[in-house]
Amino acid sequence: MLLAGVDVATTAGVLGHSTPTTTLGAYAHVLSESKRKATDRLGDAFDAIAKEKTGT
């Protein structure tokens, strides 16, 4: 749910967690991996733009 953009409080409620902190503690590793992938994609996009501008 978090990866789909559902906020932490709503996700916690749906999953039956007592607090959003519980949800974040349980799924932080998933969010970290998602963040790494997003930054990798951003880097790839910047590389493509730089190549386009330099003609290489």
C-alpha positions in Angstrom: 0.0 0.0 0.0 2.8 2.4 0.9 4.5 1.8 -2.5 1.1 2.6 -4.2 1.1 6.0 -2.5 -1.3 5.3 0.4 -0.3 7.4 3.4 1.2 5.7 6.4 -1.7 6.5 8.8 -4.2 5.0 6.4 -2.0 1.9 5.8 -1.6 1.4 9.5 -5.3 1.5 10.1 -6.1 -0.9 7.3 -3.4 -3.4 8.5 -4.6 -3.1 12.1 -1.4 -1.6 13.4 -1.9 0.5 16.6 0.3 3.4 15.2 1.9 4.4 12.0 5.3 3.9 13.7 4.5 0.2 13.8 3.9 0.2 10.1 7.0 2.1 9.3 9.1 -0.2 11.5 7.7 -3.3 9.8 8.1 -2.0 6.2 11.0 0.5 6.3 13.2 -1.9 4.4 10.7 -1.9 1.5 10.6 1.9 1.4 14.4 2.0 1.5 14.7 -0.3 -1.5 12.0 1.7 -3.4 13.9 4.9 -2.6 17.1 3.4 -3.9 15.4 2.3 -7.2 13.9 5.8 -7.6 17.2 7.5 -7.2 18.8 5.1 -9.7 16.1 5.9 -12.2 16.6 9.6 -11.7 20.4 9.2 -12.2 19.7 7.3 -15.4 17.4 10.1 -16.6 20.1 12.7 -15.9 22.7 10.6 -17.7 20.4 10.4 -20.7 19.9 14.2 -20.7 23.6 14.8 -20.4 24.4 12.5 -23.3 21.7 14.2 -25.4 23.1 17.6 -24.7 26.7 16.6 -25.4 25.9 14.5 -28.4 27.6 11.4 -27.0 
